[in-house]
Each structure stands twice: as structure tokens, then as C-alpha cells.
């Protein structure tokens, strides 16, 4: 489910994080002449895994190691993870495990 909230300034989009693929997983598809800005997210992994956030092929983070049932919570920040113009927001996973949560972002 995806929802929009215009009460906090620019239109903030909330979407489910839910994937099991190893390698690059497109979380938010890029759009020509627009930038994705990830404001907040949380997720839980069901097994040990290494994750990396990317803007298209460019790395936004280094490798992050998670143990089974590990989680991440990125609270709202005013300096969001920002993708390059037109790029998709990607989470690269070292293993095909269940990753579930929610993401809040803007795209424009």
C-alpha cells in the first residue's frame, strides 16, 4: 500500500518494503528529471545478510551487516539519502532472504 501526506510540506510518500531477492532490488523506481529523497525507513531481516543502499549503480552507503532478526530504523532526517536525478533507490542484498518494513520518501 502506498499513501501520500501533504501536511508536512512536500508530498511525502509512504510505501511498504517487502522483498526476498539477492542482488539489486529496486525499492523506488526513478523518474527522468526527478530525485528520490529517502526521509525515513525501517525494516527487519529474517536471516543474516549484508545490505547496501544505492542510487542506480552509485553506492549511497557501505556494506551494512545484519544478524538474523536484525532491524534498522532510520528516523526522519533533514539531510535525507538523496538519489541522483533519474536514478532508482536500490537495496542490494547479499542473500535471498525476507526483508520487510516501511519507507517514507519524496520524489520530485
Buried (B, 14 or more C-beta within 10 A) or exposed (E): EEEEEEEEEEEBBBBEBEBEBEEBBBBBEBBEEBBBBBBBBBBBBEBBBEBBBBBBEEEBEEEEEBEEEBEBEBEEEEEBBBBBBBBBBBBBBBBBBEBBBBBBBBBE
